[in-house]
Amino acid sequence: MKKDLWIVIIIVGGFMGFMLGYSLPPMIETGMIGSEKEQVGVQTEMDQDMKKHYEDLLKESE
């Protein structure tokens, strides 16, 4: 019984380690996790033409 429990714990631990390996690097790269000097989230620049385009899209849906 104890042997089966340890097998399950090892499999679950390995799977969780594998998933953390894929999820943490992108979160660190985008600034969601890390020092407070970095900005949270991805910042993009938006020019006036793009703002007008999105405002027009909102007007069309109303």
PDB file of N, H, CA, C and O in Angstrom:
ATOM      1  N   MET A   1       0.830  -1.202   0.000  1.00  0.00           N
ATOM      2  CA  MET A   1       0.000   0.000   0.000  1.00  0.00           C
ATOM      3  C   MET A   1       0.867   1.257   0.000  1.00  0.00           C
ATOM      4  O   MET A   1       0.603   2.191  -0.757  1.00  0.00           O
ATOM      5  N   LYS A   2       1.903   1.286   0.846  1.00  0.00           N
ATOM      6  H   LYS A   2       2.118   0.527   1.461  1.00  0.00           H
ATOM      7  CA  LYS A   2       2.770   2.464   0.908  1.00  0.00           C
ATOM      8  C   LYS A   2       3.529   2.645  -0.398  1.00  0.00           C
ATOM      9  O   LYS A   2       3.795   3.771  -0.819  1.00  0.00           O
ATOM     10  N   LYS A   3       3.878   1.528  -1.040  1.00  0.00           N
ATOM     11  H   LYS A   3       3.663   0.614  -0.697  1.00  0.00           H
ATOM     12  CA  LYS A   3       4.616   1.602  -2.294  1.00  0.00           C
ATOM     13  C   LYS A   3       3.757   2.261  -3.380  1.00  0.00           C
ATOM     14  O   LYS A   3       4.256   3.066  -4.166  1.00  0.00           O
ATOM     15  N   ASP A   4       2.482   1.922  -3.421  1.00  0.00           N
ATOM     16  H   ASP A   4       2.076   1.268  -2.783  1.00  0.00           H
ATOM     17  CA  ASP A   4       1.574   2.513  -4.409  1.00  0.00           C
ATOM     18  C   ASP A   4       1.403   4.019  -4.174  1.00  0.00           C
ATOM     19  O   ASP A   4       1.344   4.796  -5.127  1.00  0.00           O
ATOM     20  N   LEU A   5       1.324   4.418  -2.920  1.00  0.00           N
ATOM     21  H   LEU A   5       1.372   3.787  -2.146  1.00  0.00           H
ATOM     22  CA  LEU A   5       1.186   5.836  -2.590  1.00  0.00           C
ATOM     23  C   LEU A   5       2.409   6.620  -3.059  1.00  0.00           C
ATOM     24  O   LEU A   5       2.262   7.700  -3.631  1.00  0.00           O
ATOM     25  N   TRP A   6       3.603   6.102  -2.829  1.00  0.00           N
ATOM     26  H   TRP A   6       3.723   5.224  -2.364  1.00  0.00           H
ATOM     27  CA  TRP A   6       4.811   6.796  -3.251  1.00  0.00           C
ATOM     28  C   TRP A   6       4.920   6.871  -4.767  1.00  0.00           C
ATOM     29  O   TRP A   6       5.435   7.852  -5.302  1.00  0.00           O
ATOM     30  N   ILE A   7       4.445   5.856  -5.458  1.00  0.00           N
ATOM     31  H   ILE A   7       4.026   5.058  -5.024  1.00  0.00           H
ATOM     32  CA  ILE A   7       4.443   5.890  -6.921  1.00  0.00           C
ATOM     33  C   ILE A   7       3.535   7.010  -7.416  1.00  0.00           C
ATOM     34  O   ILE A   7       3.902   7.752  -8.327  1.00  0.00           O
ATOM     35  N   VAL A   8       2.361   7.132  -6.823  1.00  0.00           N
ATOM     36  H   VAL A   8       2.063   6.529  -6.083  1.00  0.00           H
ATOM     37  CA  VAL A   8       1.421   8.195  -7.204  1.00  0.00           C
ATOM     38  C   VAL A   8       2.018   9.563  -6.895  1.00  0.00           C
ATOM     39  O   VAL A   8       1.912  10.477  -7.713  1.00  0.00           O
ATOM     40  N   ILE A   9       2.635   9.718  -5.745  1.00  0.00           N
ATOM     41  H   ILE A   9       2.721   8.975  -5.081  1.00  0.00           H
ATOM     42  CA  ILE A   9       3.251  10.997  -5.365  1.00  0.00           C
ATOM     43  C   ILE A   9       4.364  11.370  -6.339  1.00  0.00           C
ATOM     44  O   ILE A   9       4.476  12.532  -6.728  1.00  0.00           O
ATOM     45  N   ILE A  10       5.185  10.404  -6.736  1.00  0.00           N
ATOM     46  H   ILE A  10       5.094   9.460  -6.420  1.00  0.00           H
ATOM     47  CA  ILE A  10       6.274  10.672  -7.679  1.00  0.00           C
ATOM     48  C   ILE A  10       5.728  11.064  -9.046  1.00  0.00           C
ATOM     49  O   ILE A  10       6.247  11.988  -9.672  1.00  0.00           O
ATOM     50  N   ILE A  11       4.695  10.382  -9.517  1.00  0.00           N
ATOM     51  H   ILE A  11       4.273   9.631  -9.009  1.00  0.00           H
ATOM     52  CA  ILE A  11       4.109  10.705 -10.827  1.00  0.00           C
ATOM     53  C   ILE A  11       3.483  12.096 -10.809  1.00  0.00           C
ATOM     54  O   ILE A  11       3.696  12.879 -11.735  1.00  0.00           O
ATOM     55  N   VAL A  12       2.718  12.412  -9.773  1.00  0.00           N
ATOM     56  H   VAL A  12       2.544  11.776  -9.021  1.00  0.00           H
ATOM     57  CA  VAL A  12       2.082  13.729  -9.666  1.00  0.00           C
ATOM     58  C   VAL A  12       3.145  14.821  -9.522  1.00  0.00           C
ATOM     59  O   VAL A  12       3.033  15.876 -10.145  1.00  0.00           O
ATOM     60  N   GLY A  13       4.157  14.578  -8.720  1.00  0.00           N
ATOM     61  H   GLY A  13       4.247  13.721  -8.214  1.00  0.00           H
ATOM     62  CA  GLY A  13       5.240  15.561  -8.559  1.00  0.00           C
ATOM     63  C   GLY A  13       5.981  15.796  -9.865  1.00  0.00           C
ATOM     64  O   GLY A  13       6.310  16.936 -10.194  1.00  0.00           O
ATOM     65  N   GLY A  14       6.247  14.740 -10.606  1.00  0.00           N
ATOM     66  H   GLY A  14       5.980  13.814 -10.339  1.00  0.00           H
ATOM     67  CA  GLY A  14       6.915  14.889 -11.899  1.00  0.00           C
ATOM     68  C   GLY A  14       6.068  15.662 -12.893  1.00  0.00           C
ATOM     69  O   GLY A  14       6.584  16.512 -13.617  1.00  0.00           O
ATOM     70  N   PHE A  15       4.777  15.378 -12.937  1.00  0.00           N
ATOM     71  H   PHE A  15       4.357  14.687 -12.348  1.00  0.00           H
ATOM     72  CA  PHE A  15       3.875  16.091 -13.837  1.00  0.00           C
ATOM     73  C   PHE A  15       3.785  17.566 -13.471  1.00  0.00           C
ATOM     74  O   PHE A  15       3.804  18.424 -14.353  1.00  0.00           O
ATOM     75  N   MET A  16       3.687  17.869 -12.181  1.00  0.00           N
ATOM     76  H   MET A  16       3.672  17.171 -11.464  1.00  0.00           H
ATOM     77  CA  MET A  16       3.607  19.267 -11.750  1.00  0.00           C
ATOM     78  C   MET A  16       4.911  20.004 -12.058  1.00  0.00           C
ATOM     79  O   MET A  16       4.877  21.166 -12.462  1.00  0.00           O
ATOM     80  N   GLY A  17       6.051  19.349 -11.874  1.00  0.00           N
ATOM     81  H   GLY A  17       6.079  18.405 -11.546  1.00  0.00           H
ATOM     82  CA  GLY A  17       7.326  19.966 -12.213  1.00  0.00           C
ATOM     83  C   GLY A  17       7.433  20.249 -13.702  1.00  0.00           C
ATOM     84  O   GLY A  17       7.949  21.291 -14.106  1.00  0.00           O
ATOM     85  N   PHE A  18       6.947  19.326 -14.514  1.00  0.00           N
ATOM     86  H   PHE A  18       6.527  18.479 -14.185  1.00  0.00           H
ATOM     87  CA  PHE A  18       6.942  19.502 -15.964  1.00  0.00           C
ATOM     88  C   PHE A  18       6.075  20.696 -16.357  1.00  0.00           C
ATOM     89  O   PHE A  18       6.488  21.503 -17.190  1.00  0.00           O
ATOM     90  N   MET A  19       4.886  20.825 -15.776  1.00  0.00           N
ATOM     91  H   MET A  19       4.550  20.170 -15.100  1.00  0.00           H
ATOM     92  CA  MET A  19       3.991  21.925 -16.108  1.00  0.00           C
ATOM     93  C   MET A  19       4.545  23.264 -15.611  1.00  0.00           C
ATOM     94  O   MET A  19       4.400  24.273 -16.301  1.00  0.00           O
ATOM     95  N   LEU A  20       5.170  23.297 -14.443  1.00  0.00           N
ATOM     96  H   LEU A  20       5.288  22.477 -13.883  1.00  0.00           H
ATOM     97  CA  LEU A  20       5.781  24.536 -13.950  1.00  0.00           C
ATOM     98  C   LEU A  20       6.924  24.971 -14.851  1.00  0.00           C
ATOM     99  O   LEU A  20       7.146  26.167 -15.039  1.00  0.00           O
ATOM    100  N   GLY A  21       7.649  24.013 -15.407  1.00  0.00           N
ATOM    101  H   GLY A  21       7.469  23.041 -15.254  1.00  0.00           H
ATOM    102  CA  GLY A  21       8.739  24.335 -16.313  1.00  0.00           C
ATOM    103  C   GLY A  21       8.260  25.048 -17.560  1.00  0.00           C
ATOM    104  O   GLY A  21       8.991  25.852 -18.138  1.00  0.00           O
ATOM    105  N   TYR A  22       7.032  24.760 -17.980  1.00  0.00           N
ATOM    106  H   TYR A  22       6.438  24.108 -17.510  1.00  0.00           H
ATOM    107  CA  TYR A  22       6.480  25.429 -19.151  1.00  0.00           C
ATOM    108  C   TYR A  22       5.769  26.735 -18.813  1.00  0.00           C
ATOM    109  O   TYR A  22       5.707  27.623 -19.663  1.00  0.00           O
ATOM    110  N   SER A  23       5.235  26.882 -17.616  1.00  0.00           N
ATOM    111  H   SER A  23       5.285  26.160 -16.926  1.00  0.00           H
ATOM    112  CA  SER A  23       4.446  28.070 -17.305  1.00  0.00           C
ATOM    113  C   SER A  23       5.255  29.201 -16.687  1.00  0.00           C
ATOM    114  O   SER A  23       4.920  30.365 -16.908  1.00  0.00           O
ATOM    115  N   LEU A  24       6.287  28.918 -15.935  1.00  0.00           N
ATOM    116  H   LEU A  24       6.559  27.973 -15.755  1.00  0.00           H
ATOM    117  CA  LEU A  24       7.023  29.984 -15.258  1.00  0.00           C
ATOM    118  C   LEU A  24       7.874  30.851 -16.187  1.00  0.00           C
ATOM    119  O   LEU A  24       7.817  32.072 -16.042  1.00  0.00           O
ATOM    120  N   PRO A  25       8.657  30.319 -17.130  1.00  0.00           N
ATOM    121  CA  PRO A  25       9.481  31.197 -17.962  1.00  0.00           C
ATOM    122  C   PRO A  25       8.702  32.270 -18.723  1.00  0.00           C
ATOM    123  O   PRO A  25       9.164  33.411 -18.755  1.00  0.00           O
ATOM    124  N   PRO A  26       7.539  31.979 -19.344  1.00  0.00           N
ATOM    125  CA  PRO A  26       6.805  33.065 -20.000  1.00  0.00           C
ATOM    126  C   PRO A  26       6.299  34.121 -19.015  1.00  0.00           C
ATOM    127  O   PRO A  26       6.254  35.306 -19.343  1.00  0.00           O
ATOM    128  N   MET A  27       5.919  33.691 -17.812  1.00  0.00           N
ATOM    129  H   MET A  27       5.956  32.728 -17.546  1.00  0.00           H
ATOM    130  CA  MET A  27       5.436  34.646 -16.828  1.00  0.00           C
ATOM    131  C   MET A  27       6.567  35.548 -16.343  1.00  0.00           C
ATOM    132  O   MET A  27       6.349  36.732 -16.085  1.00  0.00           O
ATOM    133  N   ILE A  28       7.759  35.003 -16.219  1.00  0.00           N
ATOM    134  H   ILE A  28       7.937  34.042 -16.428  1.00  0.00           H
ATOM    135  CA  ILE A  28       8.905  35.813 -15.819  1.00  0.00           C
ATOM    136  C   ILE A  28       9.287  36.767 -16.940  1.00  0.00           C
ATOM    137  O   ILE A  28       9.617  37.926 -16.685  1.00  0.00           O
ATOM    138  N   GLU A  29       9.243  36.283 -18.190  1.00  0.00           N
ATOM    139  H   GLU A  29       8.975  35.343 -18.397  1.00  0.00           H
ATOM    140  CA  GLU A  29       9.638  37.103 -19.335  1.00  0.00           C
ATOM    141  C   GLU A  29       8.706  38.297 -19.531  1.00  0.00           C
ATOM    142  O   GLU A  29       9.164  39.383 -19.888  1.00  0.00           O
ATOM    143  N   THR A  30       7.410  38.110 -19.303  1.00  0.00           N
ATOM    144  H   THR A  30       7.038  37.228 -19.012  1.00  0.00           H
ATOM    145  CA  THR A  30       6.465  39.210 -19.490  1.00  0.00           C
ATOM    146  C   THR A  30       6.387  40.129 -18.292  1.00  0.00           C
ATOM    147  O   THR A  30       5.771  41.192 -18.378  1.00  0.00           O
ATOM    148  N   GLY A  31       6.991  39.757 -17.177  1.00  0.00           N
ATOM    149  H   GLY A  31       7.491  38.893 -17.107  1.00  0.00           H
ATOM    150  CA  GLY A  31       7.013  40.624 -16.013  1.00  0.00           C
ATOM    151  C   GLY A  31       5.895  40.350 -15.031  1.00  0.00           C
ATOM    152  O   GLY A  31       5.717  41.111 -14.081  1.00  0.00           O
ATOM    153  N   MET A  32       5.138  39.288 -15.232  1.00  0.00           N
ATOM    154  H   MET A  32       5.283  38.669 -16.004  1.00  0.00           H
ATOM    155  CA  MET A  32       4.092  38.963 -14.265  1.00  0.00           C
ATOM    156  C   MET A  32       4.691  38.466 -12.950  1.00  0.00           C
ATOM    157  O   MET A  32       4.110  38.655 -11.881  1.00  0.00           O
ATOM    158  N   ILE A  33       5.856  37.830 -13.041  1.00  0.00           N
ATOM    159  H   ILE A  33       6.328  37.676 -13.909  1.00  0.00           H
ATOM    160  CA  ILE A  33       6.574  37.363 -11.860  1.00  0.00           C
ATOM    161  C   ILE A  33       7.970  37.956 -11.937  1.00  0.00           C
ATOM    162  O   ILE A  33       8.603  37.903 -12.991  1.00  0.00           O
ATOM    163  N   GLY A  34       8.446  38.504 -10.873  1.00  0.00           N
ATOM    164  H   GLY A  34       7.931  38.547 -10.017  1.00  0.00           H
ATOM    165  CA  GLY A  34       9.810  39.038 -10.876  1.00  0.00           C
ATOM    166  C   GLY A  34       9.918  40.240  -9.975  1.00  0.00           C
ATOM    167  O   GLY A  34       9.079  40.474  -9.105  1.00  0.00           O
ATOM    168  N   SER A  35      10.973  40.997 -10.203  1.00  0.00           N
ATOM    169  H   SER A  35      11.655  40.807 -10.909  1.00  0.00           H
ATOM    170  CA  SER A  35      11.202  42.164  -9.363  1.00  0.00           C
ATOM    171  C   SER A  35      10.183  43.251  -9.668  1.00  0.00           C
ATOM    172  O   SER A  35       9.580  43.276 -10.741  1.00  0.00           O
ATOM    173  N   GLU A  36      10.002  44.141  -8.713  1.00  0.00           N
ATOM    174  H   GLU A  36      10.492  44.121  -7.841  1.00  0.00           H
ATOM    175  CA  GLU A  36       9.013  45.212  -8.893  1.00  0.00           C
ATOM    176  C   GLU A  36       9.516  46.305  -9.820  1.00  0.00           C
ATOM    177  O   GLU A  36       8.740  47.183 -10.198  1.00  0.00           O
ATOM    178  N   LYS A  37      10.780  46.281 -10.195  1.00  0.00           N
ATOM    179  H   LYS A  37      11.410  45.568  -9.887  1.00  0.00           H
ATOM    180  CA  LYS A  37      11.309  47.271 -11.121  1.00  0.00           C
ATOM    181  C   LYS A  37      10.731  47.068 -12.516  1.00  0.00           C
ATOM    182  O   LYS A  37      10.598  48.017 -13.287  1.00  0.00           O
ATOM    183  N   GLU A  38      10.391  45.824 -12.831  1.00  0.00           N
ATOM    184  H   GLU A  38      10.499  45.052 -12.204  1.00  0.00           H
ATOM    185  CA  GLU A  38       9.814  45.525 -14.132  1.00  0.00           C
ATOM    186  C   GLU A  38       8.328  45.837 -14.121  1.00  0.00           C
ATOM    187  O   GLU A  38       7.665  45.697 -13.093  1.00  0.00           O
ATOM    188  N   GLN A  39       7.808  46.260 -15.260  1.00  0.00           N
ATOM    189  H   GLN A  39       8.346  46.374 -16.095  1.00  0.00           H
ATOM    190  CA  GLN A  39       6.384  46.537 -15.348  1.00  0.00           C
ATOM    191  C   GLN A  39       5.617  45.236 -15.515  1.00  0.00           C
ATOM    192  O   GLN A  39       6.094  44.300 -16.157  1.00  0.00           O
ATOM    193  N   VAL A  40       4.433  45.184 -14.935  1.00  0.00           N
ATOM    194  H   VAL A  40       4.045  45.944 -14.413  1.00  0.00           H
ATOM    195  CA  VAL A  40       3.600  44.000 -15.046  1.00  0.00           C
ATOM    196  C   VAL A  40       2.858  44.046 -16.372  1.00  0.00           C
ATOM    197  O   VAL A  40       2.274  45.068 -16.733  1.00  0.00           O
ATOM    198  N   GLY A  41       2.885  42.947 -17.085  1.00  0.00           N
ATOM    199  H   GLY A  41       3.359  42.117 -16.792  1.00  0.00           H
ATOM    200  CA  GLY A  41       2.173  42.861 -18.354  1.00  0.00           C
ATOM    201  C   GLY A  41       3.022  43.328 -19.519  1.00  0.00           C
ATOM    202  O   GLY A  41       4.144  43.802 -19.346  1.00  0.00           O
ATOM    203  N   VAL A  42       2.472  43.186 -20.683  1.00  0.00           N
ATOM    204  H   VAL A  42       1.560  42.801 -20.823  1.00  0.00           H
ATOM    205  CA  VAL A  42       3.166  43.558 -21.903  1.00  0.00           C
ATOM    206  C   VAL A  42       2.678  44.937 -22.335  1.00  0.00           C
ATOM    207  O   VAL A  42       1.475  45.163 -22.464  1.00  0.00           O
ATOM    208  N   GLN A  43       3.604  45.846 -22.555  1.00  0.00           N
ATOM    209  H   GLN A  43       4.582  45.662 -22.451  1.00  0.00           H
ATOM    210  CA  GLN A  43       3.266  47.194 -22.971  1.00  0.00           C
ATOM    211  C   GLN A  43       3.408  47.308 -24.488  1.00  0.00           C
ATOM    212  O   GLN A  43       4.408  46.868 -25.056  1.00  0.00           O
ATOM    213  N   THR A  44       2.420  47.891 -25.134  1.00  0.00           N
ATOM    214  H   THR A  44       1.608  48.249 -24.673  1.00  0.00           H
ATOM    215  CA  THR A  44       2.475  48.099 -26.572  1.00  0.00           C
ATOM    216  C   THR A  44       2.224  49.567 -26.867  1.00  0.00           C
ATOM    217  O   THR A  44       1.521  50.257 -26.128  1.00  0.00           O
ATOM    218  N   GLU A  45       2.807  50.025 -27.948  1.00  0.00           N
ATOM    219  H   GLU A  45       3.378  49.464 -28.548  1.00  0.00           H
ATOM    220  CA  GLU A  45       2.592  51.406 -28.361  1.00  0.00           C
ATOM    221  C   GLU A  45       1.440  51.447 -29.353  1.00  0.00           C
ATOM    222  O   GLU A  45       1.328  50.582 -30.222  1.00  0.00           O
ATOM    223  N   MET A  46       0.580  52.461 -29.221  1.00  0.00           N
ATOM    224  H   MET A  46       0.671  53.164 -28.515  1.00  0.00           H
ATOM    225  CA  MET A  46      -0.568  52.579 -30.097  1.00  0.00           C
ATOM    226  C   MET A  46      -0.579  53.993 -30.677  1.00  0.00           C
ATOM    227  O   MET A  46      -0.622  54.978 -29.940  1.00  0.00           O
ATOM    228  N   ASP A  47      -0.539  54.077 -31.998  1.00  0.00           N
ATOM    229  H   ASP A  47      -0.504  53.277 -32.597  1.00  0.00           H
ATOM    230  CA  ASP A  47      -0.548  55.396 -32.623  1.00  0.00           C
ATOM    231  C   ASP A  47      -1.995  55.873 -32.802  1.00  0.00           C
ATOM    232  O   ASP A  47      -2.936  55.136 -32.508  1.00  0.00           O
ATOM    233  N   GLN A  48      -2.163  57.104 -33.286  1.00  0.00           N
ATOM    234  H   GLN A  48      -1.398  57.702 -33.525  1.00  0.00           H
ATOM    235  CA  GLN A  48      -3.491  57.707 -33.414  1.00  0.00           C
ATOM    236  C   GLN A  48      -4.371  56.972 -34.417  1.00  0.00           C
ATOM    237  O   GLN A  48      -5.579  56.854 -34.210  1.00  0.00           O
ATOM    238  N   ASP A  49      -3.775  56.473 -35.507  1.00  0.00           N
ATOM    239  H   ASP A  49      -2.793  56.569 -35.674  1.00  0.00           H
ATOM    240  CA  ASP A  49      -4.566  55.746 -36.504  1.00  0.00           C
ATOM    241  C   ASP A  49      -5.168  54.474 -35.910  1.00  0.00           C
ATOM    242  O   ASP A  49      -6.320  54.135 -36.183  1.00  0.00           O
ATOM    243  N   MET A  50      -4.384  53.781 -35.103  1.00  0.00           N
ATOM    244  H   MET A  50      -3.449  54.057 -34.882  1.00  0.00           H
ATOM    245  CA  MET A  50      -4.876  52.551 -34.508  1.00  0.00           C
ATOM    246  C   MET A  50      -5.969  52.851 -33.489  1.00  0.00           C
ATOM    247  O   MET A  50      -6.952  52.114 -33.410  1.00  0.00           O
ATOM    248  N   LYS A  51      -5.818  53.926 -32.702  1.00  0.00           N
ATOM    249  H   LYS A  51      -5.020  54.526 -32.766  1.00  0.00           H
ATOM    250  CA  LYS A  51      -6.854  54.302 -31.746  1.00  0.00           C
ATOM    251  C   LYS A  51      -8.154  54.629 -32.464  1.00  0.00           C
ATOM    252  O   LYS A  51      -9.230  54.218 -32.029  1.00  0.00           O
ATOM    253  N   LYS A  52      -8.054  55.369 -33.564  1.00  0.00           N
ATOM    254  H   LYS A  52      -7.179  55.703 -33.917  1.00  0.00           H
ATOM    255  CA  LYS A  52      -9.242  55.731 -34.321  1.00  0.00           C
ATOM    256  C   LYS A  52      -9.896  54.481 -34.894  1.00  0.00           C
ATOM    257  O   LYS A  52     -11.122  54.373 -34.898  1.00  0.00           O
ATOM    258  N   HIS A  53      -9.102  53.546 -35.374  1.00  0.00           N
ATOM    259  H   HIS A  53      -8.106  53.634 -35.371  1.00  0.00           H
ATOM    260  CA  HIS A  53      -9.640  52.304 -35.927  1.00  0.00           C
ATOM    261  C   HIS A  53     -10.469  51.558 -34.877  1.00  0.00           C
ATOM    262  O   HIS A  53     -11.580  51.115 -35.168  1.00  0.00           O
ATOM    263  N   TYR A  54      -9.940  51.419 -33.667  1.00  0.00           N
ATOM    264  H   TYR A  54      -9.037  51.779 -33.431  1.00  0.00           H
ATOM    265  CA  TYR A  54     -10.661  50.708 -32.615  1.00  0.00           C
ATOM    266  C   TYR A  54     -11.882  51.490 -32.144  1.00  0.00           C
ATOM    267  O   TYR A  54     -12.894  50.883 -31.795  1.00  0.00           O
ATOM    268  N   GLU A  55     -11.815  52.801 -32.126  1.00  0.00           N
ATOM    269  H   GLU A  55     -10.992  53.294 -32.409  1.00  0.00           H
ATOM    270  CA  GLU A  55     -13.000  53.598 -31.770  1.00  0.00           C
ATOM    271  C   GLU A  55     -14.102  53.414 -32.815  1.00  0.00           C
ATOM    272  O   GLU A  55     -15.281  53.330 -32.473  1.00  0.00           O
ATOM    273  N   ASP A  56     -13.709  53.351 -34.092  1.00  0.00           N
ATOM    274  H   ASP A  56     -12.751  53.418 -34.369  1.00  0.00           H
ATOM    275  CA  ASP A  56     -14.680  53.131 -35.156  1.00  0.00           C
ATOM    276  C   ASP A  56     -15.314  51.746 -35.057  1.00  0.00           C
ATOM    277  O   ASP A  56     -16.496  51.584 -35.361  1.00  0.00           O
ATOM    278  N   LEU A  57     -14.545  50.750 -34.636  1.00  0.00           N
ATOM    279  H   LEU A  57     -13.585  50.881 -34.388  1.00  0.00           H
ATOM    280  CA  LEU A  57     -15.110  49.422 -34.466  1.00  0.00           C
ATOM    281  C   LEU A  57     -16.189  49.417 -33.381  1.00  0.00           C
ATOM    282  O   LEU A  57     -17.211  48.745 -33.516  1.00  0.00           O
ATOM    283  N   LEU A  58     -15.954  50.169 -32.312  1.00  0.00           N
ATOM    284  H   LEU A  58     -15.124  50.715 -32.203  1.00  0.00           H
ATOM    285  CA  LEU A  58     -16.959  50.251 -31.264  1.00  0.00           C
ATOM    286  C   LEU A  58     -18.216  50.965 -31.741  1.00  0.00           C
ATOM    287  O   LEU A  58     -19.322  50.588 -31.355  1.00  0.00           O
ATOM    288  N   LYS A  59     -18.066  51.980 -32.565  1.00  0.00           N
ATOM    289  H   LYS A  59     -17.168  52.286 -32.879  1.00  0.00           H
ATOM    290  CA  LYS A  59     -19.218  52.715 -33.072  1.00  0.00           C
ATOM    291  C   LYS A  59     -20.060  51.848 -33.992  1.00  0.00           C
ATOM    292  O   LYS A  59     -21.287  51.949 -33.976  1.00  0.00           O
ATOM    293  N   GLU A  60     -19.422  50.991 -34.799  1.00  0.00           N
ATOM    294  H   GLU A  60     -18.425  50.910 -34.812  1.00  0.00           H
ATOM    295  CA  GLU A  60     -20.145  50.125 -35.726  1.00  0.00           C
ATOM    296  C   GLU A  60     -20.984  49.089 -35.005  1.00  0.00           C
ATOM    297  O   GLU A  60     -22.035  48.695 -35.510  1.00  0.00           O
ATOM    298  N   SER A  61     -20.548  48.634 -33.832  1.00  0.00           N
ATOM    299  H   SER A  61     -19.694  48.954 -33.421  1.00  0.00           H
ATOM    300  CA  SER A  61     -21.279  47.584 -33.136  1.00  0.00           C
ATOM    301  C   SER A  61     -22.504  48.121 -32.410  1.00  0.00           C
ATOM    302  O   SER A  61     -23.387  47.341 -32.054  1.00  0.00           O
ATOM    303  N   GLU A  62     -22.585  49.406 -32.183  1.00  0.00           N
ATOM    304  H   GLU A  62     -21.868  50.040 -32.473  1.00  0.00           H
ATOM    305  CA  GLU A  62     -23.721  49.975 -31.435  1.00  0.00           C
ATOM    306  C   GLU A  62     -24.913  50.215 -32.296  1.00  0.00           C
ATOM    307  O   GLU A  62     -25.940  50.688 -31.811  1.00  0.00           O
TER     308      GLU A  62
END
